[in-house]
Amino acid sequence: MVTTELTGAEEVAWDLSDLYESPDDPALEADVADAEGSAAAFRERYRGTVASLDAAGLAEAVAERERIESAVDRALTYAHLNFATNMGDPARGALVARLQEKAAVLETQLLFFGLEWAALDDDAADALLADPALDHWRHFLRSLRKYRPHLLSEPEERILTEKTVSGSSAWARLYEELLGSLRVDLDGEEVSLETAMARLYSAERDVRRTAAEAVTGALEPGLRTRTYVLNTILLDKSIDDRLRGYATWISARNLANETTDDAVQALVDATTARYDVPQRYYRLKARLLGLDRLAHYDRMAPVAETTAKLAWDEARAVVVGAYADFSAEAGEIVDGFFARRWIDAPVRADKRTGAFCATTVPGVHPYVLLNYTGDRRAVLTLAHELGHGLHGVMAQPLGLFNASTPLTTAETASVFGEALTFKRLLAAEDDPRRKLDLLTGRIEDAIATVFRQIAMNRFEHAVHTERRTQGEISSERFAELWLECQTELFGDSVDTTGYGSWWSYVNHFAAVPGYVYAYAYGYLFALSIFRAYEREGDALVEPYLQLLRAGGSKAPEELARIVGLDLTDAAIWASGIDALADELDEAERLAAEIGLG
């Protein structure tokens, strides 16, 4: 029988009453009704007049639009958070669907504003943007205009917006629900995917192999359905991209991330050119485990003879301490997530898999969802999501439009927080073997965040391209493309037998196409900041916090300059990868020192 280990997080549930008391709270319906009425009034007042507004009038209009969107976003955020903890409850799912439909209708009322603003000629727009009255909204308004070449007419935009509810977002929700309901049979007991995946960190190879085989078995029955859902999402995106005139499948995502196709390709090229780093590491890992070659389920195995688990209270002390050592202000904010019940931590049936932080909740603090299992990775995931939370709290005064960051900088605080926490864990460890275990875990996380995400980006590139040129993709072909990209990453250092269907548990492919490279982008950017902090010490603390306070009110290049970095220099990616290679050098040295290398 599988024994579910207690972590102390079993009763750590978030309190959503800061949003609404319950799904039936009259305030929720009142907020939505107010947003609907205000949107109609906004359209009546401003439609056809945006080009004639002066700077002060434009600022007033943007502020009102933000107020309207904040009201419906608050309600929709509550619905999503309420649903995430129990995706098997039809009533919770129905609330999400109803509010998504209302939000889509509301968005169609407001579409004209962005279209009219984008249609303004550049000279007139630049003159308005130079006015101090628009200081607060300048970046937001400039960001709207970047979509100018890809916008359609208002009637066309209205149709696409309304169809999204029954199109891509509906399919993405189905995919998420299918994953949330997935059960893995381990020794006759059904456990969640999260619980089964946590066993890949076991020191016992038989435990890892059994868990991997069980995961593969659990993925098989619904594989055909997930294949069809992803095919539909791929097709839907190809239609959108064709109608909007995007050059490639990733161009729309790059524009939203405030970067360019060329810049992202430079990141991809820099990373794939250094696949020797993960391959070298996996060969070291095989030697440390006494194996000729790793199987895919061995990649996360500990190298120490025993693996430590941290109870929830211990994890809290480690993570809060790491942030507090860096900055008392950061430590206080992070501790508030625990004290004020802004976290939902335990593994539960029908709960959303993985972890996330809802950062830009209008008028309210962020919320963090975890599936806490107590292992080292779970502790660092806690630190990661609380980094997002810190970022959200510090940027919140900017409001909905300016606090929200593109994906390329969204990982800045989370990766930085992980690095702080890892450093604290390493400093507290005296045993060389366990130090090596921590260091190898750190390298594995870096490989997962940088190299694996780029390999997954290459998989996305392959499936989006093939869906557009050759039509619907079979489950078998998805597996072939997945294994091709994984084999490029691993070389001959990892045996991928039995790994072919594992693409299908990656929710990002369905929910946010093109997302995954942002992890590598953000990781290497944050690692560069952390290396600067290690060099400069306390002198970097305030610039870093200033960067977080700026949220998404500045372009990524401007944010990087706050901490003295240049994102336009492609060498930043090579520098970050060199830092990972340096950590691998240290792991090899330590392994040799204790006679394991």
N, C-alpha and C positions, 0 to 999 in steps of 0.2 A: 504494500500500500504506500502511496505517496503521502508524506507528512508535510503539511504546510507549516513552515516555520513562522513563529510569531516574531514580529519586529518591534512591537510597541506602537506601531502606526495604525493599528486596526481601527481605532476610534477617531483618527485625525480627519475629520470631515470639515469642508469649508462651510462658512455661514454666508449665504447669499442674500441675507436680509438687508445688507447695505444697498442692494439693488432693488429687490422687491421681497415682500414677506412670503409670497407663495405664487404659484402660477395663476391663482385666482385673485391676486391683489388688485383692487380697483385702480391703483396708481399706474399699473402697467398699461391697462386699457386706456387710461386717461392720457398717458404720455403718447401712445400711438395715435389716438384721436387728435391730440393737439398737433402732432407732426403732420398728420394728413390735412387738417384744416389750414395749417400754416403754409404747407407746400402749395396748396391751391391758391392761397392769397399771394404767395411769393410769385407764382407764375403770372397771376393777374397783374401784379404790380410791375414786374421787370421784363416780361417776355417782349422782345422786339426793341428794348431800350438799352441793352447793355453797352452798345457802341457809343451811346450818347452820355453815359455816366462820367462824372468827373472822379478824381481819385477818392475823395471823401465819400461820394455816393457808392463807388465800387466797394470800398472798405465796409460800408454799412451793409451792402448786399451780401458780401462774403460772410460776414459775421452772422447774419440771419440764416444763411444757408447752413452754416456750421451748427447753429442751434437746432435747426430742424433735423439734420442728420444725426446729431448727438442723441436726440430723444428716441428715435427709432432704433439706433445702434445700441442704446442702453437696454432696451427691451429685448432685442434680438440676442445680445450677449448673454443676458440672463437665461433665455431659452436654450441657447447652446450649452451653457455651463450646466444647467439643470439636466439636460439630455445626456451630457458626456458621462455622468456618473451612473446612468442606468439607461442604456440604449435599447433595452428590451421592453421598456414601458411605452406602449402606443400613445398614451396621452402626452408624454413629453415630446415624442417625435412629432405629434400633430401640432403642438404649439410652435415648434421650430418651423414646420412647413407653413403654417398660417402666417407667421410673422415674416418669413422670407417672401411670401407672396405680397404682403402689404408693403414691405420694403422695396420690392421691385416696382410696384405701382407708384410708390412715392418717388422713386428715382426717375421714372419716366416724366413726372411733373417737373423735375428739376434739370432734366437733360439740356434744355435750351440754353441754360446759363453758360455751361462750359463750351457749347458749340458756338454761341455768339461771341464769347470772349476769344476763342481760338480763331474765329473768322476775322477778327480785327487785324488790320495790317500791322506789320512789325513796328513801323515808326510810331504809330499812334500808341501801340501797346507799350513800347519802351518809354515813351514820354510819361505815360501814366505810372509805370513802375518806378520811375525815378522820383516820384512825389513821396515825401516823408509820410503822408497819410497812409501809404500802403506798406510801410516798413514791416509790419507784423505779418502781412499776407504775401509779401513779394515772392518768396520761394514757392509757396503753394500755387500762386497764379502763373508763375513761370513753368511750373511742372504741368499744369493743365495744357499749356500751349505746346508742349513737346509732342502731344498726340495729334497735332494739327494735320499732318499728312495722312493720318489713318482714320480720321473721323468720317462718318457717313452723314446723310441728311437726318434731320430730327425724326421723321416718321420711321426711317430705317433703324435708327438707334433705339427708338421706343420698342419696336418689334423685337430686336435682339435682346434688349434688357428684360422684357417680359418673358421671352422664351427661355431665358437662362434658368428660371425657377423650375421649369419642367425638363430642362436639358442638362447641361453639364453639372450644375450644382446638385440636381436630383440624383444623377448617376454617382457623383462623388459621395453623397450621403449613403447611398445603397452600399457602395464599396466599403465605407467605414463601418456600417452596421454588420456587414458580412464578416469583417475581421473581428469586430467586437463580440460576435456570437460564436466565434470559432472555439472549439474545445479540443484539447489534446489528451489522448488516452495514454496515461503513464501508469503502468502496473495495475491496470484495471480501474483507475480513478480518472475522471475527467477534470482537467485543470485548464486554466486560461493560457492563452498563447504567451503572455508575459511570464507566468510561472514556469512554463516549459523552457522558454528561452533563457531564463535565469540559470537553469541547470547547465548551460553551456560554459558557465564559469566554474563548474565543479572541478576539484582536483582529481576526481576519479574518471578515467577515460571511458569506462563502461557507462557511467552516468551520462556523460556528454553524448556518447554515441547513441544510447537509448533515447535520449531526449531529442536528438536531431532526427533520428528515424521516425519518432512519434510525430514531430512537427511536420516532416515530409508527408507522413500518412494523413495528418489532419488537413493539410493543404489540398490534398488530392480530390476529395469529394466535391468541393465547390470550385475547383480550378476552372472548369468550363464556364461557369457563371462569371467569375472574376475576369476571365479572358474576354468574354463578350462585353462586359461593362467597360473595361479599359479600351477595347476597340472602339466602342461608341464615343468615349471621351476623346480619343485620338482623332476620330472623324470630325467630331464637333469642333475641335480646335482648328483643324485644317480648314474647315469652312469659314470660321471667324477670320483666320489669318489671310485667306484668299480674298474675302470681302474687304478687308481693311488694308490689303496691300503690303503686308509684312514680308520682308525678304526671306526669312527663314522661320522655322518652327519656334526658335528661341528668341526671336527679335522682340516680340511683345513683352516677354518676361524681362529682357534686358532693359527695355525702355522703362518699365515699371521700377526696376532696380536702380535706375539712374546711372546706367553704364551703357557701354556700346558692344556691338557684336565683336568688334576687333579686340576690345579689352578682355572680354570673357574668353575669347579664343586664345589670347596670350596666357591666361590663367590655365586653361586646359592644356595647352602645349607645354607650359612649364612643369605641370604636374605629371602628365603622361611621360615626359622625357626623363622623369626621375622615378619610374616604377622600380628601379633597382633598389630603392630604399626599403619599400615593404618586402620585396623579395629577399633582400639580405636579412631583414629582421626575421622573416618566417623561417629561414634556414637556421638562424640562431635559436629561435624558439624550438625547433625540432630537436636540436642538440640538447637544449635545456630540459626537454621532456624525455630525452632518451629515445627519440623516434627517428627513423630514417627520413620520414617526410610527414608533414602535417596533413591531416584530413581537414575539411572545412570546419568541422565542429571542434577542432583543437585550437583554433586561432585565439580564443579568449581564455584558454585554460590558465590557471595560475601556475607560476613556476615554483612557488613556495610549497612545502609539504602540507601545510595547513592553511586554510583560508579564513580570514577574520571576517566576522559579521558585525556590523554596528547597529545597535538598537537605535530607535528613532531619537531618543533624547541625546545619545552620544553623537549621532549625525548632526543634530541641531547645534551642539556645542562646537563641533569641528568647523562647520560651515560658517556659523555666525562669528566664531573666533577669527577665521581667515579673513572675512570681510572687515571685521573691527580692527584687526592689526593693520590693515591697509588704510582705513579711514574710520574714525569713530562714527561719523555721520552714516557711512555705508552700513556699518555693523548694526546701528540702531534701526535703520530702515529694514534691513533683512530680518532682524529678530522680530520686528512687528508682524511679519507674515505668520510666524508661529503663534505669537501672543494673541493676535486678533482673528485667528481662524480664517486665514486667506488661502489655506492649502487643503487640498483633498488628496490624501496620501495612500490609503491601502489598496491592495489588489482586491477587486470584487468581480463577480460574474456580471457580464454585460456592460462593464465599464469600458470607456474608450481606452484603447491600447496606447502605450508610449507615455509621453509627457508633453505638457505645453504650459505656456504662460499667456493668459489673455491680458495684454499690456495696456492697450488704449481703450479702457472702459470709460466712457464719458461720465465725468463727475464722480467717479469712484476709483479706488485703488485697483491694481491688478489682482488676478487670481491665478494660482498655480495648481495644476493637476499632475499627479505622479502615480506610478504603480510601484511603491517602495518595497523592495525585497531585501534590503539590508546589506547587500554586497558592496564592494568598492565602487563598482560602476553606478549603483543606485545612489551612493553618497555624492558622487561627482555629478550625476544627473540633477540631484537636489541643488547643488551649488550652481549648476548651469541655469536651471529655470529661475532660481532666485536672482541670478544676474539679470535676466530679462525683467524680473520684477523690480529690481533696483532701478533699471533704466526707465521702466514705465512710471514709477513713482516720481523720479527726478524730472522727467519730461512732461508730466501731466499738467502743470500750470500753463503750458503752451496751448492747450486745447486740442480737440480731435484732429484737426488738419495738420497742425505743426508737430504734434507729438509723435505721430506715426512715422516710422522709419522704413526705408526700402529694405528688402531682404539682405542686401549686401552689407549693410551696417547693423542690421537687427541682431546679429550674433556677437557684436563687439563686447557687451558687458557680460554675456553668458560665458563665452570662452575665457574671458579675463578672470571671471569668478572661479571657473574650474581650475585655472592655473594657480590662483591664490590658494585654493583648497588643497590641490595636489601638493603644493610646496609645504603646506602645514602638515599634511599626512606624512610626507617624506621626512620632515624634520623631527617628527615624533617617533620615528622608527629607528631602533638601534641595531637590530639584527640584519647582517648583510644580505642574507637570503631573502628576507622579507623586503628589504630595500630594493633588491633586484626585482622582486615581484611587483612592487609599486611602480618602479621605473618602466618595466615592460608593459604594465597596464597603461601607463601614460602614453607610451609609444603606440600601443594598440589603439587607444582612443584617438590619437593624432592620425594614424593611418585610416581609421574609420571615418574621421571627419574630413580629411583632405583627400587621400587617394581613393578611398572607397566611394566617396560622394562623386568624385570626378569619373570613376568607372561607371557609376550609376547614371551620370550625365551622358556618358557615351552610349549606354543602353537606351536611354530616352531618345538620344539623337537617332539611333538605329531604328527604333520602333516607330517614331514619328515619321521618319523618312520613308520607311518601307510601307507604312499604312497609306501614305500619300501617293506612292508610286506604284504599289502592287496590290493594294486592297487589304481586306481583312486578314489578320494574322492569327494563326492557329496557336493553341497552347504549346504545341511542340516547337513551333518556330520562335515563340517568345523565349522558351527555354534555351534554344540554340543561340539566340542573340545575347541572352543574359550570360550564358557560359562563355561565349566568345569574349565579351567585355571583362568578365571575371578572370579568364585565363590570361588576357593581356596584363591584368593587374598582378596576378600571382606568379606568372611564368610557370616554372615547374616546381615551385616551392610549396604548393598546396594542391591536394587531391580534391577535386570538386565533385566526385561521384555522389549522386543523391541530392545535389544542390540545385538542380535545374528549375524547380518550381518555386524557389524561394524569392524570386522577383515579386511574387503575387502578394506578399505580406507587407510590401512597402507602400503605405497609404499615400505618400506624397505624389507618386506617379499619377494617381487618379485625382487627388484633391487639389494639388497645386502644380500642374505641369511646368517643368523647367526649374523648380525650386532648388533642387539638391545642390547645384554648384555653389549656391550662396553660402552653404556651410563651409566649403573650402575657402571661399573668398573671405568670409567673416573670420574664420579661424586664423588664417595667415595674417590678416590685418590685426586682429587682436593679439596674436603672438608677437607681432612687431611692436605693438604698444607695451606688452608685458616685458619684452627684452629691453625696451627703453627705460621702463620702470626699474628693472634690475640694475641698469647702469646709473640712472639718475636719482633713484630713491624718492624721497618725499617731494622733491621738486616737481615730479610729474603728477602727484596726486590731484592737485587742484585743476590743472589742465584736463586731466582725464574726467573728473567730475563735471567740468564745464562742457566737455564733449557730450556726456550723458544728458545734461540739462538741455542741450540744444536739440535733442530728439531728432526729428526729421525736418527741422526748420532751415537746414542748410544742405547743400549738395554733399555727397560723400567726400569729394576732394577737399571741400572747405572744412569738413569735420576732421579729416586727417591732419590738416595743417594746424589745428588747435594743439595737437600733440606732436607736431614737428615731423609729420610723415608726408610723403608724396605718393598718392595713389595712381598718378599718371605714369609713374616709372614702373615698368613691368618687372624690374629687378627686385621689387618688393616680394614677389612670389618666390623667386629663386632664393632670396635671403631667408624667408620663412622655412622653406624646405631644407635649406642648409642647417637651420637650427634643429630641425627634427633629426637630420643626419648626425648632428653633434650628440644628441641624446642617445642615439643608437651606438655611437662610439663609446659613450660612457657605460651603456649596458654591456657591451662586449668586454670592456675593460673590467667591470665589476664581476662579470661571469667568469672571466679568466682568473681573477684574483681569488675566487672561492672554489676554483677547480671545476666549474660547470660548463665553460665555454669550449 
